[in-house]
Amino acid sequence: MQNNSAKAILRKVRVSPQKLNIVATMIRGMQAKKALDVLLYSKRRIANDVRKTLMSAVANAENNNGMNPDSLIVKEAHVGYSIKLRRFHPRGRGRGGVVTKPFSHLTIVVEERV
């Protein structure tokens, strides 16, 4: 990470990486202020958690690195796999079906553009 960037990480969030990546794709490359507005009015359930993480990255850039929050863009928003909880659901004839409940990680990096 360079001096003109800051990041925030959201770990073990209870949503599949595929669904989280849809929201992360929406904000990649956007200005931070515009990305916050897009996430505020998104209908996706996870968009609120992504918005909080982006606000944390902007606050890290402003407070720790002294950057101007108006000139920040979302440089990276990448999603990683985390744990999978495995639960069993009863099926017919005495069998059991596996239900997987995936978790994921989100990393947001903001960068100052002049």
KENUKOL-158082 format. One line per 10 residues: number of its first residue (from 1); their letters; for each residue x, z, y of N, C-alpha, C. Coordinates in steps of 0.02 Angstrom, whole numbers. Atoms other than C-alpha are relative to their C-alpha. Layout:
N
NUM	A	X,Z,Y,X,Z,Y,X,Z,Y  ...
END
This chain:
114
1	MQNNSAKAIL	42,0,-59,0,0,0,44,0,62  -41,7,-60,67,-48,171,-21,52,51  14,-48,-53,68,52,332,-65,-15,36  61,18,-36,-80,-43,403,-61,-2,-46  57,-3,45,-197,-2,258,-11,72,-23  18,-65,27,-288,148,187,-50,-11,-57  45,10,56,-388,176,29,-39,63,-16  41,-54,27,-522,283,-51,-20,-19,-71  14,12,70,-559,303,-236,-61,41,-21  58,-34,29,-724,345,-320,7,-4,-76
11	RKVRVSPQKL	-13,-1,71,-698,400,-499,-61,25,-39  50,-20,49,-815,419,-647,-71,-1,29  68,8,-26,-972,353,-565,-43,-29,-56  44,16,57,-1119,334,-686,-37,-65,12  30,67,-3,-1149,147,-676,48,-46,-37  -44,46,37,-1083,2,-778,45,-38,48  -44,37,-45,-934,-91,-706,-27,-67,22  29,64,-18,-1031,-254,-707,-47,8,60  47,-12,-55,-1166,-182,-593,36,21,64  -39,-22,-58,-1039,-98,-479,39,-58,30
21	NIVATMIRGM	-39,57,-25,-938,-259,-465,-43,-47,41  44,41,-41,-1090,-350,-396,-1,26,72  0,-30,-67,-1095,-229,-249,69,-6,32  -67,5,-28,-906,-231,-228,15,-72,23  -9,69,-20,-908,-421,-220,-33,-15,66  36,12,-63,-1033,-415,-77,42,17,60  -35,-25,-59,-912,-322,38,72,-22,5  -70,21,-2,-743,-398,-6,12,-49,57  -18,45,-55,-662,-478,146,-39,9,63  42,-11,-59,-793,-415,268,33,49,48
31	QAKKALDVLL	-20,-53,-46,-764,-314,424,-34,64,-23  25,-63,26,-790,-130,387,-68,18,29  64,-17,-31,-932,-107,512,-57,-42,-29  51,44,28,-1027,-257,444,-14,18,-73  9,-20,70,-998,-201,264,-42,63,-6  41,-61,0,-1072,-30,304,-73,-17,11  69,21,-12,-1228,-115,372,-30,-35,-60  24,35,59,-1243,-228,220,-18,50,-55  12,-50,52,-1230,-78,103,-58,45,17  56,-44,-20,-1355,23,205,-67,-30,-19
41	YSKRRIANDV	64,32,14,-1492,-106,178,-3,-35,-68  1,28,67,-1447,-155,0,-51,37,-43  49,-31,44,-1578,-123,-134,31,28,-64  -34,-25,60,-1449,-81,-267,7,76,4  -3,-73,1,-1448,102,-321,70,25,16  -68,-23,-8,-1259,116,-319,28,-14,70  -26,20,-65,-1241,44,-143,12,60,45  -10,-60,-42,-1257,217,-64,67,33,-16  -64,-29,18,-1107,283,-162,58,-44,23  -52,46,-24,-1006,128,-118,7,7,76
51	RKTLMSAVAN	-1,-9,-73,-1053,154,65,38,64,18  -36,-62,-14,-991,334,60,75,-8,-12  -71,12,14,-827,277,-18,32,-42,55  -26,41,-55,-805,144,116,7,41,64  -5,-44,-58,-840,273,252,61,46,-7  -59,-42,11,-706,383,173,64,-38,11  -60,41,-12,-580,241,175,11,-13,74  -5,10,-73,-619,207,359,24,64,33  -21,-64,-28,-599,392,398,73,14,-16  -71,-8,18,-433,397,304,44,-43,45
61	AENNNGMNPD	-39,45,-43,-372,248,405,4,26,71  2,-25,-69,-425,326,569,39,65,8  -30,-66,-9,-367,505,541,72,5,-25  -66,-7,29,-214,485,430,50,-50,27  -45,53,-21,-142,321,493,-8,-21,72  10,15,-71,-209,313,671,-22,-71,15  23,69,-10,-293,144,651,-65,-1,39  62,10,-37,-434,76,757,-55,-18,-50  51,15,50,-594,82,652,-39,-65,13  36,62,-15,-666,-70,742,37,-62,-25
71	SLIVKEAHVG	-38,58,22,-526,-184,681,16,2,-74  -13,-6,72,-534,-137,496,-40,-51,-39  35,43,47,-578,-259,358,9,28,-70  -5,-21,69,-608,-228,173,47,-48,-35  -50,43,31,-450,-297,95,-12,-5,-75  12,0,72,-486,-245,-85,-59,46,-15  52,-42,29,-636,-177,-178,-2,-17,-74  -3,17,71,-599,-172,-362,-27,55,-44  37,-43,45,-688,-95,-508,39,4,-66  -33,-9,65,-614,-21,-667,-45,37,-48
81	YSIKLRRFHP	37,-34,52,-680,43,-831,20,73,-3  -12,-71,11,-694,229,-864,-25,16,-71  23,-21,66,-765,326,-1011,-67,-32,-18  66,20,23,-914,275,-1116,-28,56,-42  34,-49,41,-1032,408,-1179,-38,-36,-54  37,31,56,-1103,365,-1349,-54,48,-23  57,-39,22,-1274,429,-1392,-36,-38,-55  35,32,55,-1382,394,-1544,-75,3,12  72,7,-8,-1560,333,-1538,-29,-14,-69  27,11,67,-1667,345,-1695,-34,-68,-6
91	RGRGRGGVVT	29,64,14,-1716,179,-1770,-40,4,-65  42,1,60,-1824,128,-1916,39,12,-64  -27,-10,68,-1792,173,-2098,59,48,-1  -50,-53,2,-1684,325,-2058,67,-18,30  -63,21,-30,-1551,230,-1963,6,26,71  -11,-19,-70,-1475,267,-1795,34,-57,37  -30,51,-43,-1435,147,-1655,43,32,53  -46,-28,-49,-1291,175,-1536,-22,-22,70  13,13,-70,-1330,188,-1350,62,19,38  -60,-16,-39,-1177,175,-1238,-19,8,73
101	KPFSHLTIVV	13,-14,-70,-1181,248,-1064,67,-6,37  -66,12,-29,-1035,173,-967,8,33,69  -20,-26,-65,-945,249,-818,53,-48,28  -49,45,-29,-831,159,-695,35,32,60  -38,-22,-58,-703,182,-556,-5,-54,54  1,46,-57,-705,103,-382,56,17,47  -53,-9,-49,-557,80,-265,-12,-47,58  10,40,-60,-581,20,-86,62,8,44  -58,0,-45,-432,-29,23,-21,-37,63  14,31,-65,-458,-63,208,66,-13,36
111	EERV	-60,20,-33,-331,-150,317,-16,-16,73  10,13,-71,-310,-164,504,23,-70,18  -16,67,-23,-315,-338,576,-1,-2,76  -3,4,-73,-261,-372,754,-8,-71,24
END
